[in-house]
């Protein structure tokens, strides 16, 4: 699957694009407002996971097994079927 291949370059490319565009700061600001239980669609490698502060639970879904496997290092607990 193409998304599995993207897992190898996902974080470096995001890092390059987010800073100059201001997306990183916007993401931090928005995610810090989340409360309760969160469903994150397209969780990818879990880049947002460290940004959640006042939530009970984050459920992350992604179609790429490789993305989820990389997210496990950030605390993402995946149940793959």
C-alpha positions as CSV (number, residue, x, y, z in Angstrom):
1,X,0.0,0.0,0.0
2,X,1.3,3.5,-0.8
3,X,0.5,4.8,2.6
4,X,2.8,2.3,4.1
5,X,5.6,3.6,1.9
6,X,4.8,7.2,3.0
7,X,5.4,6.2,6.6
8,X,9.1,6.5,6.0
9,X,9.1,10.1,4.9
10,X,5.9,11.4,6.7
11,X,7.5,13.0,9.7
12,X,10.5,14.6,8.0
13,X,8.4,16.1,5.3
14,X,5.8,17.4,7.9
15,X,8.6,18.9,9.9
16,X,9.9,20.8,6.9
17,X,6.4,22.1,5.8
18,X,4.8,22.9,9.2
19,X,7.2,25.4,10.6
20,X,7.3,28.0,7.7
21,X,3.6,27.8,7.1
22,X,2.5,28.2,10.7
23,X,0.7,24.9,10.7
24,X,2.6,23.5,13.6
25,X,1.5,26.4,15.9
26,X,-2.1,26.2,14.7
27,X,-2.1,22.4,15.3
28,X,-0.7,22.9,18.9
29,X,-3.3,25.5,19.7
30,X,-6.3,23.6,18.3
31,X,-5.3,20.2,19.8
32,X,-4.7,21.7,23.2
33,X,-8.4,22.7,23.3
34,X,-9.6,19.0,22.9
35,X,-11.4,17.5,25.9
36,X,-13.0,14.2,26.8
37,X,-12.7,11.4,24.3
38,X,-11.1,12.1,20.9
39,X,-11.3,10.2,17.7
40,X,-8.5,11.2,15.4
41,X,-9.0,10.0,11.8
42,X,-5.8,9.5,9.9
43,X,-3.7,9.5,13.0
44,X,-0.6,8.6,10.9
45,X,2.5,8.1,13.0
46,X,0.9,9.8,16.0
47,X,2.5,13.3,15.6
48,X,-0.5,14.8,17.5
49,X,-0.4,12.5,20.5
50,X,2.0,14.5,22.6
51,X,-0.1,17.6,22.1
52,X,-3.3,16.2,23.8
53,X,-3.4,17.5,27.3
54,X,-6.9,17.4,28.8
55,X,-8.4,14.3,27.2
56,X,-9.6,11.1,28.7
57,X,-8.7,9.0,25.7
58,X,-7.5,9.3,22.1
59,X,-8.6,6.7,19.6
60,X,-6.6,7.0,16.4
61,X,-7.5,5.3,13.1
62,X,-5.3,5.0,10.1
63,X,-5.4,2.8,7.0
64,X,-1.6,2.2,7.1
65,X,-0.2,-0.5,9.3
66,X,3.3,1.0,9.0
67,X,2.0,4.4,10.2
68,X,0.4,2.8,13.2
69,X,3.5,0.8,14.0
70,X,5.6,4.0,14.0
71,X,3.0,5.6,16.3
72,X,3.4,2.9,18.9
73,X,6.7,4.6,19.9
74,X,4.6,7.6,20.8
75,X,2.2,5.8,23.0
76,X,-0.3,4.7,20.4
77,X,-1.7,1.4,21.3
78,X,-2.8,-0.3,18.1
79,X,-5.1,-3.2,17.6
80,X,-4.5,-4.4,14.2
81,X,-6.8,-6.9,12.5
